[in-house]
């Protein structure tokens, strides 16, 4: 699975939310100033080339559907992120964010509760 650019990720977030869509549907989700239609069309073409979306013809337009789930994408690239930056240790990653004060003790408590719930 090829890593997406920031713009491609942003478009994929819209496609994942919409489940299936036309370029105009993606464009409608952007705040002003909206990107040009042609820019979005180019990004979606790249997503198709990379295997993230499929298209089907509906009249004279193309309907886009995700081929890869958001969960699958997150799982693949978060694993790489942890491997590359935190010696393949999620504990190191959490410790880093705690030291940088990006995560609070309350957040950590919530995470522990989520872990315990997941074991049930």
Secondary structure, 3 states (H helix, E strand, C coil): CCCCCHHHHHHHHHHHHHCEECHHHHHHCCCCCCCCHHHHHHHHHHHHHCCCEEEEEECCEEEEEECCCHHHHHHHHHHHHHHHHCCCCHHHHHHHHHHCCCCCHHHHHHHHHHHHHHHC
